[in-house]
């Protein structure tokens, strides 16, 4: 005999499959799988390109080599510190923010800069301003996103997107020349820029974004006060010194070896008929310069994290 419930009694719902939110579907450790899988694909594409001598795989090779390291670092930052920000926000900052930053920087540099010794300073100021402007544009409708941690993650996303798209342009320029396709130059450019990307654009915009969002008002308005302006000038200076390291290395070698320092050595970027000792000295200074700038940026970012306990306590 069946016992039916009294009329009006709500029926029990059969639980269906429970899906986690979108942000939780990104499994931890994805950045490692992306790194090793991307490296394997890049190496395979380079091998196929070399074996076939065809230009058809070049777009794939350029995109893989330019985007692999920036995407891996964005995934790492998201998994480690940015899960609550949302995949859409981080991805939007990487793609749209990076593209807007690159386009804005190239446009301003084209109209405002002329070849001179002050060119590197102008490039640093313009590109860091363009990336910060792109970050502000992407977060204009998200007033709740603020704080140092969010600024570091999203600023790094914009900077790494900028680095990926800029790197693709440099890789294309290295591959295509009047003498045909230069595969070796392309691979060297991608390897070098890939290794340096996290310590350049990504790091500088992370620092600037951390300070920018740390001073953001509760209503979502951006407060461009003295710390924000000072940080922008500081990361622009790091950017300018990074770009100048080649010329600085030439100047130091000329100064230390007593061959006489000419004003045009810095802008020309090479020594006439260098000796073997000068070549070794130049190699040391060329490596040490970016390393010192990267260390200064890392220490600066570290000081921001020490003032934000949520970064240290993020699982």
Secondary structure, 3 states (H helix, E strand, C coil): CCCCCCCCCCCCCCCCCCCCCHHHHCCCCHHHHHHHHHHHHHHHHHHHHHHHCCCCCHHHHHHHHHHHHHHHHHHHHHHHHCHHHCHHHHHHHHHHHHHHHHHHHHHHHHHHCCCCCCHHHHHHHHHHHHHHHHHHHHCCCCCCCCCHHHHHHHHHHHHHHHHHHHHHHHHHHHHEECCEECHHHHHHHHHHHHHHHHHCHHHHHHHHHHHHHHCCCCCCCCCCCHHHHHHHHHHHHHHHHHHHHHHHHHHHHHHHHCCCCCCHHHHHCCCCCCCHHHHHHHHHHHHHHHHHHHHHHHHHHHHHHHCCHHHHHCC
